[in-house]
Amino acid sequence: MTIVHIDTGLTMRGGQRQVLNLARGLLERGHSQTIVSPEGSELSRRAHDEGIHLFPLPPHDLGYAHGICQLRQFLLTSPPQIMHAHDGRAQTVSWLASWGLPVRRVASRRVTFLPRTRARHRMIYSWTCHAVIAVSMFIRELLIQSGVAPGKIEVIPDGIEIPRDAPSEEERSRARLELGLEAGNFVIGYLGAATPEKGLPLAVAGFAMAAQRLPQAKLLVMGDVPPVVQQSLLGAAGDARSSVQFLGARDDLRPFFAAIDLFWIPSLAEGLGSAALLAMAHGCPVVASRAGGLPEVISDGKTGWLVEPGEPLGFAEAAWQAFGDRQRLTQMGIAAREKAHLFSTDIMVVHTERLYRQLA
């Protein structure tokens, strides 16, 4: 099949990683791939580096008007069988560029907000695509509530690359040494953006509570957090501020997961929770808000803890329990890694390819 993926994100977040993972997997299965992304975006750079055919949307293009015209000319030359839009703006680009052409359009839905008007949402999904991929049952129910026909929705969870092995004790020691951590530290990790729905301030507040009873605790924050936000969060951490480290955004996440004992995802809204899945795949138990699709990922009491959204005390209490029972924490890590295999990239690619074939 010939497939065109469209994503309008400029940075490399979870959605863009999914586009790249899907394109890689489909290439391995013999499909022709083109990624449409804004010129200069991180996804464009990585697609180019990996030899995936790229169609750059021009910069400084209001509403992608010029880019849509250019893309339409490209599609007229050689229409693909599938157009897959991976975000809301991409859905508009896909529809306008391919209007009237013999292509089948797919839209992925990862966000959790409900539309302002149900009729408008129903109209958008009725006109702009032939199928909708929901990354969780939670997202599927939101789509149905907003007027999308149930038969048009396919639930395909996001996929993650499963490492061959969990980090070894040697890797753990090396990673901690490089981060200036001591063997006796109890290390909590956060991975994500500093956007409001991700709940980073909740993680810092919960850590400040946890550190009152765990002076050996450390918090590692991985992700792009602006300096002004860092200073605000350190102020909120109070006496625990010296135990919070901001690591910035990094491509290689294995040392981060090797160094931590427990992973926190305090999101107030989450379509599925690929960061939680990454932690689980590395054998790390997770404490997560009972929000969005996260309960579909974490088995409470088996692979981690689910706590009430917006309640930092719940995260602190989970940390105290985890520190007090290291044997249980180890067992949870093993169970977490086993469950993560149900969300592998390979499974996601196979299910997406099956949907494409049904449509084409």
PyMOL commands that set and color helices and strands:
alter all, ss='L'
color gray80, all
select helices_A, chain A and resi 14-28+42-49+62-77+88-98+118-128+137-145+150-152+169-178+196-198+200-213+227-243+254-259+274-281+294-296+312-324+326-343+345-359
alter helices_A, ss='H'
color red, helices_A
select strands_A, chain A and resi 2-6+32-38+53-57+82-85+104-109+131-134+153-155+186-191+217-222+244-248+262-265+286-289+304-307
alter strands_A, ss='S'
color yellow, strands_A
deselect
rebuild
show_as cartoon
